[in-house]
Amino acid sequence: MHTWLNDDSAKAICRQRAKTHPYIAQRIEEARSKGRKVPRDEWLRWAHEYDAVRRIMAGLATCCDGAKSRDSHGFNKFDAPVGRDLAWQAEWDSKEFWQAVRIVRKYSRQSDPKLMAWVPTPKRFTS
């Protein structure tokens, strides 16, 4: 997959960011609760997934007009309020991240394929 973190300094920054994002922090905590050490490549993958979803959501929100015109850009009428809120929110918790993942997958044709390659498969929540 295409990565935008090519050099060691970018990887170090990514690893530091991974510690501050709630989604990634939760993934790390889950791994550690099972008694295993988190390999560096997993930290990088999680940070790439999070960053890719954030970039795609921002791109969709930027070109979205709230479905006022049929231009095949941005969110539909039902997803526009939630999509815009998520796109401009400073941080996401795990539930918001997976909601954004489902939205991003829905609008995959409008997204950069290199970024879409990093978007994880949505979780199935049981009630």
TATARA-V931188 format. One record per pair of residues at least 6 apart in sequence whose C-alpha atoms are under 7 Angstrom apart, sorted by sequence separation. I is the first residue (numbers start at 1). J is the second residue. If there is no record, write none. Layout:
I,J
I,J
This chain:
5,11
18,24
19,25
18,25
31,38
67,75
75,83
108,116
64,73
66,75
67,76
28,38
63,73
64,74
66,76
67,77
63,74
64,75
66,77
61,74
60,74
66,80
60,75
101,119
102,122
101,122
24,46
61,83
24,47
61,84
98,122
18,43
98,123
61,87
15,43
15,44
18,47
58,87
14,44
57,87
14,47
54,87
57,104
53,101
56,104
53,104
56,111
52,115
52,118
53,119
52,119
23,92
49,118
22,92
23,93
48,118
49,119
22,93
23,94
49,120
22,94
23,97
2,114
1,117
